[in-house]
């Protein structure tokens, strides 16, 4: 089964927001990785910002990160649908079809791709074989 997870981008307030949501939703933060820990080079100024985080509260999962200076978020571009596929071929097919008439923001590399479809909805796709999407 595939899953869709809301993915929120923040303008430098991800850490604070995720701790707030964890408290309000009685959840737990299962991942919190800074840009300094990320597999990419970023300016020193933003290394303490969040590259990737995840919150679980019951059956709810929320993923989030801070924006990059090269890709600042604005209202409407700060929410994406994060889709986890168990089949890498299906992931690639869906990515290609969703990007038709839209815009590829990050081509699929290292098992991750991001696009904006022709309706302006942002999608993030990944593949994780055998992932238990019910956790």
C-alpha positions as CSV (number, residue, x, y, z in Angstrom):
1,X,0.0,0.0,0.0
2,X,1.2,3.5,-0.8
3,X,0.8,6.3,1.7
4,X,0.4,10.1,1.4
5,X,1.9,12.2,4.2
6,X,1.5,16.0,4.5
7,X,4.9,17.7,4.2
8,X,5.1,21.3,5.4
9,X,7.9,23.7,4.6
10,X,8.7,26.5,7.1
11,X,10.6,29.8,6.8
12,X,13.1,28.8,9.6
13,X,10.5,27.8,12.2
14,X,10.3,24.1,11.6
15,X,11.9,23.0,14.9
16,X,9.6,25.2,17.0
17,X,6.5,24.2,15.0
18,X,7.1,20.4,15.2
19,X,7.6,20.6,18.9
20,X,4.4,22.6,19.2
21,X,2.5,20.1,17.1
22,X,3.9,17.1,19.0
23,X,2.7,18.7,22.3
24,X,-0.7,19.6,21.0
25,X,-1.3,16.3,19.2
26,X,0.3,14.2,22.0
27,X,2.7,12.8,19.5
28,X,6.5,12.2,19.3
29,X,9.1,13.5,17.0
30,X,10.7,10.5,15.3
31,X,13.2,12.4,13.2
32,X,14.9,15.9,13.4
33,X,17.9,16.4,11.1
34,X,19.5,19.8,10.6
35,X,21.0,21.0,7.3
36,X,24.5,20.6,8.9
37,X,23.7,16.8,9.0
38,X,22.2,16.7,5.5
39,X,23.9,15.2,2.5
40,X,24.3,18.5,0.8
41,X,26.3,21.7,1.0
42,X,24.4,24.7,2.5
43,X,25.5,28.1,3.6
44,X,26.8,28.2,7.2
45,X,24.0,30.7,8.1
46,X,21.3,28.0,7.7
47,X,23.1,24.9,9.0
48,X,21.0,24.9,12.2
49,X,17.7,24.9,10.2
50,X,15.9,21.7,9.8
51,X,16.5,19.6,6.7
52,X,14.0,16.8,7.5
53,X,11.7,16.0,10.4
54,X,8.9,13.6,11.2
55,X,6.2,13.6,13.8
56,X,3.9,10.7,14.7
57,X,0.7,11.0,16.7
58,X,-1.4,7.8,16.6
59,X,-2.1,7.0,13.0
60,X,-1.0,10.5,11.9
61,X,2.4,11.3,10.3
62,X,3.5,14.8,9.5
63,X,6.9,15.5,7.8
64,X,8.4,19.0,7.7
65,X,11.6,21.0,6.9
66,X,12.8,24.6,6.7
67,X,13.1,26.3,3.3
68,X,16.4,27.0,1.5
69,X,17.3,30.6,0.5
70,X,17.3,29.3,-3.1
71,X,13.7,27.9,-2.7
72,X,11.9,30.2,-0.2
73,X,8.4,29.2,0.7
74,X,5.4,31.4,0.5
75,X,1.8,30.8,1.3
76,X,0.6,28.1,-1.1
77,X,4.0,26.6,-1.7
78,X,4.7,25.6,1.9
79,X,2.6,22.3,1.7
80,X,3.3,19.2,-0.4
81,X,1.9,15.7,-0.6
82,X,4.7,13.3,0.3
83,X,4.0,9.9,-1.3
84,X,5.9,6.7,-0.3
85,X,5.8,3.9,-2.9
86,X,6.7,0.3,-2.3
87,X,7.3,-0.1,-6.1
88,X,10.1,2.1,-7.6
89,X,8.8,1.6,-11.1
90,X,5.4,2.9,-10.1
91,X,7.0,5.8,-8.3
92,X,8.8,6.8,-11.6
93,X,5.6,6.4,-13.7
94,X,3.5,8.5,-11.3
95,X,6.2,11.2,-11.1
96,X,6.4,11.4,-14.9
97,X,2.6,11.6,-15.3
98,X,2.1,14.1,-12.5
99,X,4.8,16.4,-14.0
100,X,3.1,16.5,-17.4
101,X,2.0,20.1,-17.9
102,X,3.6,21.0,-14.5
103,X,7.1,21.7,-13.4
104,X,9.8,19.4,-12.1
105,X,11.3,21.1,-9.0
106,X,13.8,18.3,-8.2
107,X,14.3,15.4,-10.6
108,X,14.3,11.9,-9.0
109,X,17.8,11.4,-7.6
110,X,18.8,9.4,-4.6
111,X,15.2,8.0,-4.5
112,X,13.6,11.4,-4.1
113,X,11.8,13.7,-6.5
114,X,9.7,16.8,-6.2
115,X,7.3,18.5,-8.7
116,X,4.4,20.9,-9.0
117,X,1.6,19.5,-11.1
118,X,-0.5,21.4,-13.7
119,X,-2.9,22.4,-10.9
120,X,-0.2,23.9,-8.7
121,X,-0.1,21.1,-6.2
122,X,3.4,20.1,-5.0
123,X,4.3,16.4,-4.8
124,X,7.3,14.7,-3.2
125,X,7.8,11.0,-4.2
126,X,10.1,8.3,-2.7
127,X,10.4,4.6,-2.7
128,X,10.8,2.4,0.3
129,X,10.5,-1.3,-0.4
130,X,8.7,-3.2,2.4
131,X,7.8,0.0,4.3
132,X,5.1,-0.6,6.8
133,X,2.8,2.4,6.0
134,X,0.5,1.7,9.0
135,X,3.1,2.7,11.6
